[in-house]
């Protein structure tokens, strides 16, 4: 019974973590349902001003960016060398041609082995960039993530984290 419970926990925990991940598509759907038809000023009041705007005869296109953060990713190294048994036997022959064993040693780990760096440390820029279209009255007609990095936590969308999706 305990084995079955442990197996279920082993498989369900990773699935539940993945279920909590939000993608850019999920963020786009939530943004559209929440903001289309709303005044664009309300969005900017909640999340900050746009980086740029471009006037059109039918309204404006805004570019908004937020959630800028730098994440440090530590280096990764090769895993430790597996234990192995090495038998080293030194032999010599004496003057009559007889082989004589002088020393036998068993080594379980190479004393000179060191891990190798697989990937170097790096810094990753995290941010969310949106394109927001509004009509001439200032109501949002479309909103979508035009550039979305991974989130800082388990999320696959920085926009989802920043905008509370």
C-alpha positions in Angstrom: 0.0 0.0 0.0 2.8 2.4 0.9 4.6 1.6 -2.4 1.5 2.5 -4.4 1.1 5.8 -2.5 4.8 6.6 -3.0 4.5 5.9 -6.8 1.4 8.1 -7.1 3.2 10.9 -5.2 6.2 10.5 -7.5 4.2 10.9 -10.6 1.5 13.4 -9.5 3.9 16.0 -8.0 5.6 16.8 -11.2 2.3 16.8 -13.1 0.8 19.3 -10.5 3.8 21.6 -10.9 3.4 21.5 -14.7 -0.3 22.2 -14.4 0.6 25.5 -12.5 2.8 26.7 -15.4 1.3 29.4 -17.5 2.3 29.9 -21.1 2.3 33.0 -23.3 -0.9 31.7 -25.0 -2.6 31.4 -21.6 -1.5 34.9 -20.7 -2.8 36.3 -24.0 -6.2 34.7 -23.5 -6.5 36.1 -20.0 -5.3 39.6 -21.1 -7.8 39.7 -23.9 -10.7 38.7 -21.8 -9.8 41.2 -19.0 -8.8 44.2 -21.1 -10.5 44.3 -24.5 -13.1 47.2 -24.4 -11.4 48.8 -21.3 -9.9 52.3 -21.5 -6.2 52.1 -22.4 -5.5 54.7 -19.6 -6.8 52.2 -17.0 -4.2 49.6 -18.2 -1.4 52.2 -18.0 -2.6 53.4 -14.6 -2.3 49.8 -13.3 1.0 48.8 -14.9 2.8 52.0 -15.9 3.1 54.1 -19.1 3.9 52.7 -22.5 7.4 52.8 -24.0 6.1 54.1 -27.3 2.9 54.9 -29.2 2.2 55.1 -32.9 -0.9 57.0 -34.1 -3.2 55.5 -36.7 -6.4 56.9 -38.3 -8.3 54.3 -36.4 -6.6 54.8 -33.1 -3.1 54.1 -31.7 -0.7 51.2 -31.3 1.2 51.2 -28.0 4.2 49.2 -27.0 4.3 48.5 -23.2 7.2 46.8 -21.4 7.5 45.7 -17.8 8.7 43.2 -15.3 12.4 43.7 -16.2 14.6 41.5 -14.1 18.0 39.9 -14.5 18.2 36.2 -13.5 21.5 34.5 -12.7 21.9 31.0 -14.0 24.7 29.1 -12.3 27.1 26.9 -14.3 26.4 23.2 -14.7 29.1 20.6 -14.2 29.4 17.0 -15.2 28.2 14.6 -12.6 30.8 12.9 -10.3 32.7 10.0 -11.8 30.9 6.8 -10.9 32.7 4.5 -8.5 34.6 1.8 -10.2 37.1 -0.7 -9.2 40.5 -0.6 -10.7 43.0 -3.3 -9.8 46.6 -2.5 -10.5 49.2 -5.1 -10.1 52.8 -4.5 -10.5 54.9 -7.5 -11.5 58.6 -8.1 -12.2 60.7 -11.0 -13.1 63.6 -12.2 -11.0 66.9 -13.3 -12.4 65.7 -16.8 -13.1 62.8 -15.7 -15.3 60.2 -16.3 -12.7 57.3 -13.7 -12.5 57.0 -12.2 -9.0 54.0 -10.1 -7.9 55.3 -7.2 -6.0 52.2 -5.2 -5.2 48.5 -5.3 -5.8 46.3 -2.2 -5.2 42.6 -1.7 -5.6 41.4 1.9 -6.4 37.7 2.7 -6.2 37.9 6.3 -7.5 40.3 8.1 -9.7 42.0 10.6 -7.3 42.8 13.0 -10.2 39.2 13.2 -11.6 37.6 16.7 -11.5 34.2 17.7 -12.9 34.1 19.6 -16.2 32.0 22.7 -16.8 29.2 21.8 -19.2 27.6 25.3 -19.4 29.1 28.5 -18.1 27.3 30.8 -15.7 25.0 33.3 -17.5 22.6 36.2 -16.9 19.2 36.1 -18.5 17.0 39.2 -19.0 13.4 38.6 -18.1 10.6 40.9 -19.3 7.2 41.2 -20.8 6.4 43.3 -23.9 2.9 44.0 -25.1 1.4 45.5 -28.2 -1.9 47.3 -27.3 -4.2 48.6 -30.0 -6.8 51.2 -29.1 -9.6 52.9 -31.1 -10.1 56.6 -31.5 -12.1 56.7 -28.2 -9.1 55.1 -26.3 -10.7 51.7 -25.8 -8.5 48.7 -26.1 -9.3 46.7 -29.3 -6.5 44.1 -29.0 -3.8 43.3 -26.6 -1.1 40.6 -27.0 2.3 39.7 -25.7 4.7 40.5 -28.6 7.8 39.5 -26.6 7.6 37.3 -23.5 10.4 35.5 -21.8 10.3 32.7 -19.3 9.0 33.6 -15.9 11.2 33.9 -12.8 9.5 31.0 -11.0 7.8 27.9 -12.5 5.8 30.0 -15.1 6.7 29.8 -18.7 5.5 33.4 -19.2 7.0 36.5 -17.6 3.8 38.4 -18.8 1.7 36.0 -16.8 3.8 36.8 -13.6 3.9 40.5 -14.1 0.2 41.0 -15.0 -1.1 38.5 -12.4 -2.6 36.0 -14.9 
